[in-house]
Amino acid sequence: MIRFAARPLALLALLLLGAGAAQAASPETLRRGAAIARANCSTCHAIGRTGASPNPKSPPFRELSRRYPLSNLEEALGEGIVVGHEGVEMPQFRLDTAQVEALLAYLGSIQKR
C-alpha cells in the first residue's frame, strides 16, 4: 500500500491541475519525479520512455494513461494504493504533496499517446 500525507487543499490543487500539469512542470520538478519513480518503483515498473518492466505483470509507467486518466491517480495516491502484481506486492512508502506533484508531472511527461 502507498500512503501519502496530503493536505486537503494541496490535494484539491493537484486535482484541479490534472494530468496537463506535466507540460508546465519545471525541469527540476520532472527530475524529482523521475528520482521518486526510480527509488520507489523501478524494481517492478519500467519508469522511462522505453524498456520492459522488470516484473512483466507491472505496467510500464509510459502506458498508464492508456489504462485510465493520470488525473485519476491523484486521489488514489493521496489515499494510498493497494496493488499486487501477482505475487509481488507494492512497497509501502510515504510521499508528501510536493512529491506526489513531482511524480505525477513526471508520469505525464513520459506518456505514449
N, C-alpha and C positions, 0 to 999 in steps of 0.2 A: 504494500500500500504506500502511496506517496501522500505525505501530509504536508500541508502548507499553512504557515501562519500568515494569513492575508487579512488586511484591514478591509472592512466592508466598502468604504469609499474608494479605496485603491482598486479593489476588485471590480467595482462598478465602472471605474475609469477604464480598466482593461477591457471590460465587456463592450463599452461604447467605442473603443478604438478598433476592435475587430481585427481580423487577420490582415487587413491592409496596413496595419501599423508597421509591418516589416519593411515596407517600401520607404517609410520615413525614418527608420531606425538609423542611428549613427553607426559608423564602422566599429566603434568601441562597444556599443550595445550588442552588435552581431558577434563580435569576438567573445564577449562574456557569455552569450547564449551558446556559442559553439563549445566553449570551455565547460559549461554546465552539462551539455549533452555528452561530451567526451568523458567527463569524470563520472557521470551517473548512469549513462545509457548505452555506451559503446560496446559493452561486453555482450550485449544481445542484439542491438539495433545497428544497422548501417546509418550513420548520422550525417553523412556527406551527400554530395550530388551524385556520386557513383558508388558502386560496390555492393556486395551482398551482405545481408545481416549475418553476424556470426551464429546466431540462432535462427535457422530458417523459419521458425514459427513467429518470429518478431518482425513486424513490418518495417521496411526501410523508412526512415523519417521523411525522405523526399516524396513519399507516396501517401502520406497521411491525409492530405486534402482530397484524395480520390475516395477515401472511405467516409469522410464527414468533414464539415467545415471546421477549419482550425479554430474559429471563434468558439466552437463547442468545447474545446479543450480548456478554455479559461476557467469555466465554472468547475469542471472536473478536476483541474489542477488545484484550484482553490480549496476544494473539499477533500481531495485525495482520490487517487485512482487505485482500485484493487484489480489487478490483472495478472493472470498467469499465462505463460506461453508453453502450455503442455509440458508440465514438469519443471519449468524454470519460473520461479516467482520473481516479480519485480522487487528490487530492493526498496527498503524504506529510507526516505531522506526528507529533509525539510528545506524548502526554498522560501525566501521572503518575497514580497511583492515585486521588488526590482528584479529578482532572479526569474520569477515567473514571466515578467515582461520581456526580459532578455531572451529567455528560451523560446517564447512564442514568436518573437521577432526573428530569431534565427530560423526556426521551423518555417516561417512564412517565406524567408529568403531562399530556401532551397527546394521549394515545391516544384515538381514537374507538373506542368499544366496540361 
